Amino acid sequence: MAMRESLSGLFRSVGLRVKVFGSAPEMLQTKLPNAPSCLVLDIRLPGMSGLDFQVEMAKSGIHIPIIFMTGHGDIPMSVQAMKAGAVDFLTKPFRHQEMLHAVTQALDADQKRRAHEKTVSDLRLLYESLTPREREVLALVTAGMLNKLIAEELGVSEITVKVHRSHVMRKMRTRSLADLARIADTLGIRRVKPKRS
């Protein structure tokens, strides 16, 4: 297809690696590169629409940023694509510079997403190294409870809480309570302070 060849040449001319797919199922069956990537996708695809394919990718856990292009775009279509996470929606004919700008934005976004996912994955591994009791202490500490109250809540001595707390800080590789609270937020650890009568 002329458009595919033209875009492949454009992307290669600025040093980008390019992989071309003939259909949506072909892409889904291919092992995708483990590097910042983006997908330039026509709204009109053989077999299914680009918007339907965007939904399929999300269901399959593929979160590559998408740049849509179309010769027949309308506002509701572009709104739907953008709400579902598309980076851009270009109407043909577009200038090469517009496409390159969109691709640069998409690659930057994917690099940030990958870095965030790696951070979360690394933090999850650290969290999994905690004992069940240390996890309880982490949750209560980051909920803002004092050692004395944590000790009462868990039925242990205050010294024991301090020991667990220092283990948590060391294992989570953090020096401050603020950093520990940020890690708890990142991992979605929530613990409400118990209401005292």
N, C-alpha and C positions, 0 to 999 in steps of 0.2 A: 504494500500500500504506500502511495506516494508520501502521505503525511508522516507515516512511521519512519520512512527512509530520511525524509527531510529533518525531522526532529532528532533522529539518531545522529545524523551528521552534525547538526547544531551542537548537541550535547558533547559529542566527541571532540569537536573543535575547541572546546574550552576545558578539555582534560577530564570530563566526567566519564565514568564507566557506564555502559548502557546494556540493558537486557531487554529484548523485544519479545512480546507474547502475541500470539495470533488470536487468543480468546481468553475469557475469564477463567474457564476451567483449567486451561494450560498453565496459567499463572498460579492457581491454587495448588497444582500438583508439582510445582517446581520448588526446590529448596532455595529459599531466599537468602541473600548474603547477610552475614552477621556484621553489618556496617550501616552507618547512616544512609538511608535510602528514601526515595519518594516514588510515587507512581503518577505518571501522566496518563490520564484516562479520558477517553471520549465518552460523552453521554450516551451515544448510540453505539452499542456493541452487538456483535452477532449473538443471538440467543437471549440476552438479558440487557436491561439498561445499565448504564454506569452507576446510577443511583442504587439499583437493586444489588449490584456487585459490591458497592460500598457497604451495604447492610450485611452481605454475606461475609465480607472480610472481617467486619467487627465481630460477627458471630463466631468466626474461626479464630479469633484472638490475634488477628493481623492488624497492627496499628500503624502501618506505614502512612505518612501524610499523602493526601491525594490532591492533585491539581486537575480539575476538570477542564475540558475544552469542548466546545460545541459550535455548530453552525446554526443551531436552532434553539438557542437558549431563551428562556423567559425568566421573569423575576421569581415566581414561585419555585421553579426548578433550582435556581441558584441559591435561594434561601434555604431550601431543603438540603442541598449539598453542604452548604456552609454550617448549618445547624448540626449536621452529622459529622462535622469535623474537617471538611475540605479546607485546604489552605488557600486555594484560589479557584476562580471560575472564569476562564477566558473564552471570549466569543471570537470565533474565526471571522475574518482573518485577524490575527494578532501579530504584533511586532515581535521579532526574535528576542529583543531586549525584555519585553514583558514576560515572556516564557522563562528566560534565564533568571530574571528577578524572582519569579514565583518558585522556581526550582531551588534557588539559593535559600529562600525563606523556608521552604519545606525541609531541606537538608539540615538547616540550623535547628529547626523545631525537632526533627527526629534525633539529632545528636543530643539535645537537651533531654528529651524523653528517655533516651537510652542511658544517659548519665544518671538521671533520677532513678530509673529502675535498678541500675547497678547499686546505687547508694542504698535503696530500700532493701535489696537482696542481701547486701553486706550486713546491714543493721539487723535483718531478720536472723541471719546466722549467729550474730553476737547474742541476740535475744534468746535464741534456742539453746545457747550454752549456759543460760541461767537455770538454777534449780527451781522447782515449783515455788518454794518459799521466797527465793530472791525475786521471782516475778511478782509475787504478791506485794513484797516490800516496794519494788519499783512502782507498781500501780498506785500504792497508797502515798508514797513519797511525792510522786508527780501530781497527785490530787491535792497536794498542799498540806498533808498531815504531818505533825511533829512526831519525832521518835517516840515520845512517851505515849501518845495516843495510838500510834501503830502497834506498840508493845501491848497495850490493853486490847486492841482489836484482835491481834493474833494470839494473845495469851502467852506471850514470851516476855523475857526481860528486856529492858531498854538497851542494855549492853549487846544482847543478841541482835536487836534491830540494827544497832550501829555497825556490827560486824557484817551483817547481810548487806547493809547499805554500802559499805566500803567495797564489798565483793561486787556488787552491782555496778558501781562506778568504774571499778577496774576492768571488769569483763566487758562493759559497754564502751570502754575506752573514752571516758568522758571525765572532765575535772569539775564541772559545775552542775548545780541542780537545773539551771536554765537550759544547758545543753541536753541534759537527761530528759527534761520536759519536752524539748523539741523532738527528740528521738521518739518518745512515747507518742507524740502527735503524729509523726511520720508513719509510725507502725499502727496507728489507730488504737492504741491502748488507752482505754477510758476507765476510770474508777471514780465513782462518786464517793465523797466523804460520808461515812456512816453518820446518820442523825443521832445525836446523843440526847437522851431524855433528861 
